[in-house]
Amino acid sequence: EEIFVQISPLAKGQGVNYAPASVLAARLSLPFSMALAAKNRKVELNDFTEDLLTDKDHLEFMKKVKVEPEPEFNIKYPDSGFTGKVTVTTKDGKKYSEMVIYPKAHPERFATDEEFKEKYDSLARITWDDKKAEKVYDLFMNLENNNIGDIIPLLASC
């Protein structure tokens, strides 16, 4: 029925775009992203497509997302910067809430090795084939055992 998002105050109106005109604008839109997350249970870069910008069902679903700044978050958690709370209200009136004080990969909330690798794969494989993505990953994860001269040509060929 409704997705109510409270976030640390940012610049006025930042992230609250209900009519993104480009894929980049959609990536920066909380309503667009939250609608994706609610439908897909996960959001990846490849989920943001030109077709979805005009998808009537998605645009309609976005209207159920309400975003409001919560100034108290900056007072309670000044070192976070991106505290958020989401409350989902179902059609039968049940409410489910989750609060995240520190976003994933914040020094207070490290990503696990598995989460890091999953994120890397989802982004690297947009540009590189599996073999190259894996080679770059292995080189960077073992920098202390590798020669930087091996990495630069690999990245330069992108």
SERO-4910 file (N, C-alpha, C, O; in steps of 0.05 Angstrom, whole numbers):
BEGIN
 pado doro    nc1    nc2    nc3   cac1   cac2   cac3    cc1    cc2    cc3    oc1    oc2    oc3
  Glu    A     16    -24      0      0      0      0     17     25      0     12     44    -15
  Glu    A     38     25     18     56     49     19     83     41     29     86     22     45
  Ile    A    104     54     18    131     52     28    140     79     37    143     98     21
  Phe    A    143     82     63    151    108     75    180    107     81    189     90     97
  Val    A    196    125     69    225    125     73    233    151     87    226    173     78
  Gln    A    247    147    109    258    170    124    288    168    120    300    147    124
  Ile    A    300    191    113    329    191    108    342    215    122    329    234    129
  Ser    A    368    213    126    383    236    136    379    259    116    380    254     92
  Pro    A    375    283    126    371    305    108    395    310     90    418    311     99
  Leu    A    390    313     64    410    319     45    403    346     34    389    361     46
  Ala    A    413    353     10    405    378     -3    375    376     -8    364    354    -14
  Lys    A    361    398     -6    332    398     -9    323    384    -35    332    392    -56
  Gly    A    306    364    -32    295    351    -56    314    330    -68    306    315    -86
  Gln    A    338    328    -58    357    308    -70    347    280    -66    339    272    -44
  Gly    A    346    265    -88    338    238    -88    308    233    -90    298    211    -91
  Val    A    292    255    -90    263    253    -90    253    261   -117    240    282   -121
  Asn    A    258    244   -137    251    249   -164    230    228   -173    237    205   -176
  Tyr    A    206    236   -177    185    218   -185    181    216   -216    165    201   -226
  Ala    A    197    231   -230    196    230   -260    224    232   -272    230    251   -286
  Pro    A    241    212   -266    268    213   -277    267    212   -308    253    195   -319
  Ala    A    282    230   -320    282    231   -350    304    215   -363    306    213   -387
  Ser    A    322    204   -346    344    189   -357    351    166   -338    342    165   -315
  Val    A    366    147   -348    375    124   -331    391    135   -308    388    125   -285
  Leu    A    408    154   -313    424    166   -291    406    179   -270    410    175   -246
  Ala    A    386    194   -278    368    206   -260    352    185   -244    347    189   -220
  Ala    A    346    163   -257    331    141   -243    349    129   -222    339    122   -200
  Arg    A    375    126   -227    393    115   -207    395    132   -183    402    123   -161
  Leu    A    390    158   -186    392    177   -164    365    183   -151    363    199   -133
  Ser    A    344    169   -160    317    173   -150    310    151   -129    309    128   -136
  Leu    A    305    160   -105    297    141    -84    270    127    -91    268    103    -88
  Pro    A    250    142   -100    225    128   -107    229    107   -129    218     85   -127
  Phe    A    245    113   -149    250     94   -170    264     69   -159    257     47   -165
  Ser    A    285     74   -143    301     52   -132    286     36   -112    288     11   -112
  Met    A    270     49    -95    254     34    -76    233     17    -89    227     -5    -80
  Ala    A    221     27   -110    201     11   -125    215    -14   -137    204    -36   -137
  Leu    A    239    -10   -148    254    -33   -158    260    -53   -136    256    -77   -139
  Ala    A    269    -43   -113    276    -61    -91    252    -76    -81    254   -100    -75
  Ala    A    229    -63    -80    205    -76    -70    196    -98    -90    187   -119    -81
  Lys    A    199    -93   -115    191   -113   -135    211   -135   -139    204   -159   -142
  Asn    A    237   -128   -139    258   -148   -145    272   -159   -121    288   -179   -123
  Arg    A    268   -147    -97    282   -155    -73    311   -148    -73    326   -156    -55
  Lys    A    320   -134    -94    349   -128    -97    350   -108   -120    334   -108   -138
  Val    A    371    -91   -119    374    -71   -140    403    -72   -150    422    -71   -135
  Glu    A    406    -76   -176    432    -76   -189    432    -55   -211    411    -46   -221
  Leu    A    456    -47   -219    459    -26   -239    444    -32   -265    432    -14   -277
  Asn    A    445    -57   -273    432    -65   -298    402    -64   -297    388    -66   -317
  Asp    A    390    -61   -273    361    -59   -270    350    -32   -280    327    -30   -286
  Phe    A    368    -12   -282    359     14   -291    361     15   -321    383     16   -332
  Thr    A    338     14   -334    337     13   -363    319     36   -374    302     47   -360
  Glu    A    324     41   -400    307     61   -413    278     53   -413    260     69   -409
  Asp    A    273     27   -418    245     17   -418    231     21   -392    207     28   -391
  Leu    A    245     18   -370    233     21   -344    225     50   -338    207     55   -322
  Leu    A    239     69   -351    232     97   -347    204    104   -354    192    122   -344
  Thr    A    193     88   -373    165     94   -383    146     71   -377    123     71   -386
  Asp    A    155     51   -361    138     28   -354    116     38   -335    121     47   -313
  Lys    A     91     36   -345     68     46   -330     65     34   -302     59     47   -283
  Asp    A     70      7   -300     67     -6   -274     88      4   -255     82      9   -231
  His    A    113      8   -264    134     17   -247    128     46   -238    132     53   -215
  Leu    A    121     63   -257    115     91   -250     92     93   -230     92    110   -213
  Glu    A     72     75   -233     49     75   -215     59     66   -187     51     77   -166
  Phe    A     75     45   -186     86     35   -161    102     56   -147    101     58   -122
  Met    A    117     72   -162    133     93   -150    116    113   -133    126    124   -113
  Lys    A     92    117   -141     74    135   -127     69    126    -98     61    142    -81
  Lys    A     73    100    -93     69     90    -66     93     95    -47     91     90    -23
  Val    A    114    106    -59    138    111    -43    138    141    -34    137    159    -51
  Lys    A    138    145     -8    139    172      3    166    175     17    174    158     32
  Val    A    179    197     11    206    202     22    206    228     38    196    249     28
  Glu    A    216    227     62    217    251     79    244    251     94    254    231    103
  Pro    A    256    275     96    281    277    112    274    275    141    252    284    150
  Glu    A    292    264    157    288    262    186    313    275    199    333    262    203
  Pro    A    310    301    206    333    316    218    345    302    243    369    305    248
  Glu    A    329    288    257    338    274    282    361    254    276    378    250    293
  Phe    A    361    243    252    381    224    245    409    237    246    428    224    255
  Asn    A    411    261    236    437    275    236    446    281    264    470    283    270
  Ile    A    428    285    282    434    291    310    443    266    325    463    266    339
  Lys    A    428    244    321    433    219    335    457    204    323    473    191    338
  Tyr    A    461    207    297    482    191    283    499    210    265    498    207    241
  Pro    A    513    229    277    527    249    261    549    237    243    557    249    223
  Asp    A    559    214    250    581    202    234    571    183    212    587    172    197
  Ser    A    545    180    210    534    163    189    530    177    163    542    170    142
  Gly    A    514    198    164    508    214    139    487    202    121    475    217    106
  Phe    A    482    176    124    462    163    107    444    144    122    439    122    113
  Thr    A    435    153    145    416    136    160    389    136    146    381    156    135
  Gly    A    376    113    147    350    111    135    332     92    150    341     73    162
  Lys    A    307     97    148    286     79    159    264     76    138    255     95    127
  Val    A    257     51    134    235     45    115    213     31    130    217     12    145
  Thr    A    189     41    125    165     28    137    147     21    113    138     38     98
  Val    A    141     -5    111    123    -15     90     96    -20    103     94    -35    123
  Thr    A     75     -9     92     48    -14    101     34    -31     80     32    -23     57
  Thr    A     24    -54     88     11    -72     69    -19    -64     66    -29    -47     80
  Lys    A    -32    -76     46    -60    -69     41    -78    -75     65    -98    -62     69
  Asp    A    -70    -95     81    -87   -101    105    -79    -85    130    -88    -90    152
  Gly    A    -61    -65    126    -54    -46    147    -30    -55    164    -23    -40    182
  Lys    A    -18    -78    159      5    -86    174     29    -69    167     32    -61    144
  Lys    A     45    -63    187     69    -46    182     94    -62    189     96    -76    209
  Tyr    A    114    -59    171    140    -72    175    161    -50    172    161    -35    152
  Ser    A    179    -48    192    199    -26    191    227    -38    194    231    -58    207
  Glu    A    245    -24    181    274    -31    184    289     -5    183    285     12    166
  Met    A    309     -3    201    325     21    202    354     13    198    364     -7    208
  Val    A    368     28    182    397     24    177    411     50    185    408     71    172
  Ile    A    427     47    205    442     71    215    466     77    197    471     99    190
  Tyr    A    481     56    191    505     59    175    501     43    149    494     19    150
  Pro    A    505     56    126    501     41    101    523     20     98    545     22    110
  Lys    A    517      0     82    537    -21     76    563     -9     66    563      8     49
  Ala    A    585    -19     76    612    -11     70    621     13     86    643     23     82
  His    A    604     24    103    613     45    122    633     32    141    631      8    147
  Pro    A    652     48    152    671     36    171    658     22    195    670      4    207
  Glu    A    634     30    201    619     17    224    603     -7    215    591    -21    231
  Arg    A    602    -12    188    586    -35    178    600    -46    153    590    -42    130
  Phe    A    621    -60    157    636    -71    135    620    -90    119    603   -105    130
  Ala    A    625    -91     93    613   -112     77    630   -137     81    654   -136     85
  Thr    A    617   -160     80    631   -185     83    646   -190     56    640   -177     36
  Asp    A    665   -208     57    680   -215     32    660   -224     10    663   -217    -13
  Glu    A    640   -240     18    621   -249     -1    604   -226    -13    599   -226    -37
  Glu    A    596   -208      4    580   -184     -5    597   -167    -24    587   -157    -44
  Phe    A    622   -163    -16    640   -147    -33    644   -160    -60    642   -146    -80
  Lys    A    648   -186    -61    652   -200    -86    626   -199   -103    628   -195   -127
  Glu    A    604   -202    -91    578   -201   -105    574   -173   -118    566   -171   -141
  Lys    A    580   -152   -103    578   -125   -113    598   -121   -136    591   -110   -157
  Tyr    A    623   -129   -132    643   -126   -153    634   -140   -178    634   -129   -200
  Asp    A    625   -165   -176    616   -180   -199    593   -166   -214    593   -165   -239
  Ser    A    574   -156   -199    551   -143   -212    559   -118   -227    546   -111   -247
  Leu    A    580   -105   -219    589    -81   -233    610    -87   -255    609    -77   -277
  Ala    A    629   -104   -248    651   -110   -267    641   -124   -292    651   -120   -314
  Arg    A    621   -141   -289    611   -157   -311    594   -141   -330    585   -151   -351
  Ile    A    589   -116   -324    576    -98   -343    595    -91   -365    587    -88   -388
  Thr    A    621    -89   -358    641    -80   -377    658   -103   -387    665   -104   -411
  Trp    A    665   -122   -370    684   -143   -376    670   -170   -378    649   -175   -366
  Asp    A    683   -188   -393    673   -216   -393    682   -229   -366    697   -217   -351
  Asp    A    671   -252   -361    677   -265   -335    706   -270   -330    716   -266   -308
  Lys    A    721   -278   -351    749   -284   -347    765   -259   -339    782   -260   -321
  Lys    A    760   -237   -353    775   -212   -347    766   -201   -319    783   -192   -304
  Ala    A    741   -202   -314    731   -192   -288    745   -208   -265    753   -197   -245
  Glu    A    747   -234   -268    759   -251   -248    789   -245   -245    799   -245   -223
  Lys    A    802   -241   -268    831   -235   -267    836   -209   -253    854   -208   -236
  Val    A    821   -188   -259    825   -162   -246    819   -165   -216    834   -154   -200
  Tyr    A    798   -179   -209    792   -183   -181    815   -197   -166    823   -188   -145
  Asp    A    824   -219   -178    846   -234   -165    871   -217   -162    885   -218   -141
  Leu    A    878   -201   -182    901   -183   -181    899   -163   -158    917   -159   -143
  Phe    A    876   -150   -156    872   -130   -136    870   -142   -108    879   -130    -88
  Met    A    858   -165   -105    855   -178    -79    882   -189    -69    884   -196    -46
  Asn    A    901   -191    -87    927   -201    -79    949   -182    -87    970   -190    -97
  Leu    A    944   -156    -83    963   -136    -91    991   -140    -79   1011   -135    -93
  Glu    A    992   -149    -55   1017   -152    -42   1035   -174    -55   1059   -174    -52
  Asn    A   1022   -191    -71   1037   -212    -85   1039   -207   -115   1049   -224   -129
  Asn    A   1030   -184   -124   1030   -178   -153   1045   -153   -159   1051   -137   -141
  Asn    A   1052   -151   -184   1067   -128   -194   1047   -108   -205   1031   -116   -222
  Ile    A   1047    -83   -197   1028    -63   -207   1030    -61   -237   1011    -54   -250
  Gly    A   1054    -67   -248   1058    -66   -277   1041    -86   -291   1036    -83   -315
  Asp    A   1031   -107   -278   1014   -127   -290    985   -117   -291    969   -125   -308
  Ile    A    978    -99   -273    951    -90   -270    945    -67   -290    923    -67   -302
  Ile    A    962    -48   -293    957    -25   -309    950    -32   -338    931    -21   -348
  Pro    A    965    -49   -352    958    -56   -379    930    -70   -381    915    -66   -400
  Leu    A    924    -86   -361    898    -99   -360    876    -79   -359    856    -81   -373
  Leu    A    879    -58   -342    858    -38   -339    858    -19   -363    837    -10   -371
  Ala    A    881    -14   -374    883      4   -397    869     -7   -422    861      8   -440
  Ser    A    866    -33   -423    853    -46   -446    823    -46   -445    809    -57   -462
  Cys    A    812    -32   -425    783    -32   -421    770    -13   -441    745    -10   -441
***
